[in-house]
Amino acid sequence: MPKFTRWFFIPLLILGVLLPILPQFVWSFAFNWFFPNLLPQKWGLRAWQYVFSPTSKVGEALVNSAGLALVVVFLSIVIGLPAARALSMAEFRGKRIVEWLIMLPIIVPSLVVVMGIHILFIKYGLADTLAGVALVHLIPALPYFILVMTGVFANYSTELEETARTLGANGWRTFWYITLPTIFPGLAVAALFTFLVSWSQYITTVLIGGGKIVTLPMVLFPFISAANHANAAAISVIFILPALAVLVFTARVLRNETSAMSGLGRL
């Protein structure tokens, strides 16, 4: 990318990401802010005092949201990686039907899906548990993971894997040293999508968690409904920052990976 283009578009991209967050940040310190004033008439720390108080449950919700999202990413990798490879590189009867079934959670509203499995979760003791919420988050997240990884494996060649096996490498060593480095950029993007889908779940958490499993969306939405702008804005900032940090971390990993691959290409 030319230097002028880089200096023009990178600040523009940063502005586009930060601009929606800026009003929320200002609102979190606002005591009174009415149109047409550009800035609040009164400033205060009431919202942040509430956020850091034990009664807000923001800390518990943050830990639960992060833990659930990481578990969902792990389960998506374990389940979705072989599924995506099979869908991309194997031909079998009923393949199109399987592809449609995997995509159904994206097409069908989450409320319909969750209402259908709620009874089963109660029967098997998964309702009102972290394990049950993690599994229900997996339903809308897994299709995105498989969709991304299917595109990755569509352009994947097994020649290096076959060479490694010819030289005596077992399946695990072949995957760790050959397959994983090759698909890692796509895997990072798929994991990012999965994390963000789980991070933003509300309806599924409310129905399966039964109010006992508290996540950040559950803490945030009541303040939005009650038009408590200051508290909603403060919790929104906390809600956005970890997701933004994951996005930046993924972008940095992808950039380093691309640089490494480019360096190898020049050797």
C-alpha positions as CSV (number, residue, x, y, z in Angstrom):
1,M,0.0,0.0,0.0
2,P,1.5,3.4,-1.0
3,K,2.5,5.6,1.9
4,F,0.0,8.4,1.1
5,T,-2.9,5.9,0.8
6,R,-1.9,4.3,4.1
7,W,-1.8,7.6,5.9
8,F,-5.2,8.6,4.5
9,F,-7.2,5.4,5.0
10,I,-5.8,4.1,8.3
11,P,-6.9,7.3,10.3
12,L,-10.2,7.2,8.4
13,L,-10.7,3.5,9.5
14,I,-9.8,4.3,13.1
15,L,-12.3,7.3,13.0
16,G,-15.0,5.0,11.7
17,V,-14.5,2.5,14.5
18,L,-14.1,5.1,17.3
19,L,-16.8,7.6,16.2
20,P,-19.8,5.4,17.3
21,I,-18.1,4.8,20.7
22,L,-17.3,8.5,21.4
23,P,-21.0,9.5,22.2
24,Q,-21.3,6.5,24.5
25,F,-18.2,7.6,26.4
26,V,-19.5,11.2,26.8
27,W,-22.9,9.9,27.8
28,S,-21.3,7.8,30.6
29,F,-20.1,11.1,32.3
30,A,-23.3,13.1,31.5
31,F,-25.7,14.0,34.3
32,N,-27.9,16.2,32.1
33,W,-27.6,16.3,28.3
34,F,-30.5,17.6,26.2
35,F,-30.8,18.6,22.6
36,P,-29.6,20.9,21.0
37,N,-26.6,21.1,23.3
38,L,-23.5,19.6,21.9
39,L,-22.1,18.7,25.3
40,P,-23.8,17.8,28.6
41,Q,-25.0,20.6,30.9
42,K,-23.8,18.7,33.9
43,W,-21.1,16.1,34.3
44,G,-20.8,13.4,36.9
45,L,-19.4,10.0,37.8
46,R,-22.7,8.5,39.0
47,A,-22.8,5.9,36.1
48,W,-19.3,4.7,36.7
49,Q,-19.8,4.6,40.5
50,Y,-22.7,2.3,39.8
51,V,-20.8,0.1,37.3
52,F,-18.0,-0.5,39.8
53,S,-20.4,-1.1,42.7
54,P,-21.0,-4.7,43.9
55,T,-24.8,-4.4,43.2
56,S,-24.3,-3.8,39.4
57,K,-23.0,-7.3,38.7
58,V,-20.9,-5.9,35.9
59,G,-17.8,-7.7,37.0
60,E,-19.6,-11.1,37.3
61,A,-21.2,-10.5,33.9
62,L,-17.9,-9.6,32.3
63,V,-16.2,-12.8,33.6
64,N,-19.2,-14.9,32.5
65,S,-19.4,-13.3,29.0
66,A,-15.6,-13.8,28.4
67,G,-15.6,-17.3,29.7
68,L,-18.6,-18.4,27.7
69,A,-17.2,-16.8,24.5
70,L,-13.8,-18.6,24.9
71,V,-15.6,-21.9,25.6
72,V,-17.7,-21.5,22.5
73,V,-14.6,-20.7,20.4
74,F,-12.9,-23.9,21.7
75,L,-16.0,-26.0,21.0
76,S,-16.4,-24.5,17.5
77,I,-12.8,-25.4,16.7
78,V,-13.2,-29.0,17.9
79,I,-16.5,-29.5,16.1
80,G,-16.3,-27.1,13.2
81,L,-12.8,-27.7,11.9
82,P,-13.3,-31.3,10.8
83,A,-16.8,-30.5,9.6
84,A,-15.6,-27.7,7.4
85,R,-12.8,-29.8,6.0
86,A,-15.2,-32.6,5.2
87,L,-17.7,-30.2,3.5
88,S,-15.0,-28.6,1.4
89,M,-12.8,-31.6,0.5
90,A,-15.1,-34.6,0.5
91,E,-18.0,-35.6,-1.7
92,F,-20.8,-37.7,-0.2
93,R,-24.5,-38.3,-0.6
94,G,-26.7,-35.7,1.0
95,K,-23.9,-33.1,1.2
96,R,-26.1,-30.2,0.2
97,I,-28.7,-31.2,2.8
98,V,-26.0,-31.2,5.5
99,E,-24.9,-27.8,4.4
100,W,-28.4,-26.4,4.6
101,L,-28.9,-28.0,8.0
102,I,-25.7,-26.4,9.3
103,M,-26.9,-22.9,8.1
104,L,-30.4,-23.2,9.5
105,P,-29.5,-21.5,12.9
106,I,-28.6,-18.4,10.9
107,I,-31.8,-18.5,8.9
108,V,-34.3,-19.4,11.6
109,P,-34.7,-16.8,14.4
110,S,-32.8,-17.7,17.6
111,L,-35.9,-17.5,19.7
112,V,-37.6,-20.3,17.7
113,V,-34.5,-22.5,18.0
114,V,-34.0,-21.9,21.7
115,M,-37.7,-22.5,22.6
116,G,-37.5,-25.8,20.8
117,I,-34.5,-27.1,22.8
118,H,-35.4,-25.5,26.1
119,I,-37.4,-28.5,27.2
120,L,-34.6,-30.9,26.3
121,F,-32.1,-28.8,28.3
122,I,-34.4,-28.9,31.3
123,K,-34.8,-32.7,31.0
124,Y,-31.0,-33.2,30.9
125,G,-30.2,-30.7,33.6
126,L,-28.5,-28.2,31.3
127,A,-31.0,-25.3,32.0
128,D,-29.7,-22.5,34.3
129,T,-26.1,-23.7,34.0
130,L,-23.0,-22.3,32.3
131,A,-22.6,-25.5,30.3
132,G,-26.2,-25.1,28.9
133,V,-25.6,-21.5,28.0
134,A,-22.3,-22.3,26.3
135,L,-24.0,-25.0,24.2
136,V,-26.9,-22.7,23.2
137,H,-24.4,-20.0,22.2
138,L,-22.8,-22.6,20.1
139,I,-25.9,-23.0,17.9
140,P,-25.7,-19.6,16.3
141,A,-21.9,-19.3,16.5
142,L,-20.9,-22.6,14.9
143,P,-22.4,-22.0,11.4
144,Y,-20.3,-18.8,11.1
145,F,-17.2,-20.7,12.0
146,I,-17.9,-23.5,9.6
147,L,-18.8,-21.0,6.8
148,V,-15.5,-19.2,7.1
149,M,-13.4,-22.4,7.4
150,T,-15.2,-24.0,4.5
151,G,-14.0,-21.1,2.3
152,V,-10.5,-21.6,3.8
153,F,-10.4,-25.4,3.0
154,A,-11.9,-24.8,-0.5
155,N,-8.4,-23.4,-1.5
156,Y,-6.4,-25.8,0.6
157,S,-4.0,-28.4,-0.9
158,T,-3.1,-31.6,0.9
159,E,0.2,-32.1,-0.9
160,L,2.3,-31.0,2.0
161,E,0.3,-33.2,4.4
162,E,0.9,-36.2,2.1
163,T,4.6,-35.4,1.9
164,A,4.8,-35.2,5.7
165,R,3.1,-38.6,6.1
166,T,5.4,-40.1,3.6
167,L,8.4,-38.9,5.7
168,G,6.9,-40.6,8.8
169,A,4.9,-37.9,10.5
170,N,1.8,-39.1,12.3
171,G,-1.6,-37.4,12.1
172,W,-1.1,-35.1,15.1
173,R,2.4,-33.9,14.0
174,T,1.1,-33.3,10.4
175,F,-1.8,-31.2,11.7
176,W,0.4,-29.2,14.2
177,Y,3.3,-28.5,11.8
178,I,1.6,-28.4,8.4
179,T,-2.2,-27.9,8.5
180,L,-2.5,-25.5,11.4
181,P,0.1,-22.9,10.2
182,T,-1.4,-23.0,6.7
183,I,-5.0,-22.4,7.8
184,F,-4.2,-20.2,10.8
185,P,-5.2,-16.8,9.3
186,G,-8.6,-18.2,8.3
187,L,-8.9,-19.9,11.7
188,A,-8.2,-16.6,13.5
189,V,-11.0,-14.9,11.5
190,A,-13.4,-17.8,12.2
191,A,-12.6,-17.7,15.9
192,L,-13.2,-13.9,15.9
193,F,-16.6,-14.2,14.4
194,T,-17.5,-17.0,16.9
195,F,-16.3,-15.0,19.9
196,L,-18.3,-11.9,18.8
197,V,-21.5,-14.0,18.2
198,S,-21.3,-15.5,21.7
199,W,-20.3,-12.2,23.2
200,S,-23.5,-10.5,22.0
201,Q,-26.1,-13.2,22.8
202,Y,-29.1,-12.0,24.8
203,I,-32.3,-14.0,24.1
204,T,-30.5,-17.4,24.2
205,T,-28.8,-16.5,27.5
206,V,-32.0,-15.3,29.1
207,L,-34.1,-18.4,28.2
208,I,-31.5,-21.1,28.9
209,G,-29.7,-19.3,31.8
210,G,-33.0,-18.5,33.4
211,G,-31.6,-15.3,34.9
212,K,-29.1,-17.2,37.0
213,I,-26.3,-16.9,34.4
214,V,-25.7,-13.1,34.1
215,T,-23.8,-11.8,31.0
216,L,-23.1,-8.2,29.9
217,P,-26.0,-8.0,27.4
218,M,-28.4,-9.0,30.3
219,V,-27.0,-6.2,32.5
220,L,-27.1,-3.7,29.6
221,F,-30.5,-4.1,28.1
222,P,-32.7,-3.2,31.1
223,F,-31.0,0.3,31.2
224,I,-31.6,0.7,27.5
225,S,-35.3,-0.2,27.9
226,A,-35.5,2.2,30.9
227,A,-33.8,5.0,28.9
228,N,-31.2,5.3,31.6
229,H,-28.6,6.7,29.2
230,A,-25.7,7.3,31.5
231,N,-25.7,3.8,33.0
232,A,-26.4,2.2,29.6
233,A,-23.5,4.2,28.1
234,A,-21.0,3.2,30.8
235,I,-21.9,-0.5,30.5
236,S,-21.8,-0.2,26.7
237,V,-18.2,1.1,26.8
238,I,-17.3,-1.9,28.9
239,F,-19.2,-4.2,26.5
240,I,-17.5,-2.8,23.4
241,L,-13.9,-2.6,24.7
242,P,-13.2,-6.3,25.1
243,A,-14.7,-7.1,21.7
244,L,-12.6,-4.3,20.2
245,A,-9.5,-5.6,21.9
246,V,-10.1,-9.1,20.4
247,L,-10.6,-7.5,17.0
248,V,-7.3,-5.6,17.2
249,F,-5.5,-8.6,18.5
250,T,-6.8,-10.8,15.6
251,A,-5.8,-8.1,13.1
252,R,-2.3,-8.0,14.6
253,V,-1.9,-11.7,14.5
254,L,-3.1,-11.8,10.9
255,R,-0.7,-9.0,10.0
256,N,2.3,-10.8,11.6
257,E,1.2,-14.1,9.9
258,T,1.1,-12.4,6.5
259,S,4.5,-10.8,7.1
260,A,6.0,-14.1,8.0
261,M,4.5,-15.8,5.0
262,S,5.7,-13.0,2.7
263,G,9.2,-13.4,4.2
264,L,9.2,-17.1,3.5
265,G,8.0,-16.4,0.0
266,R,11.1,-14.3,-0.6
267,L,13.5,-17.0,0.6
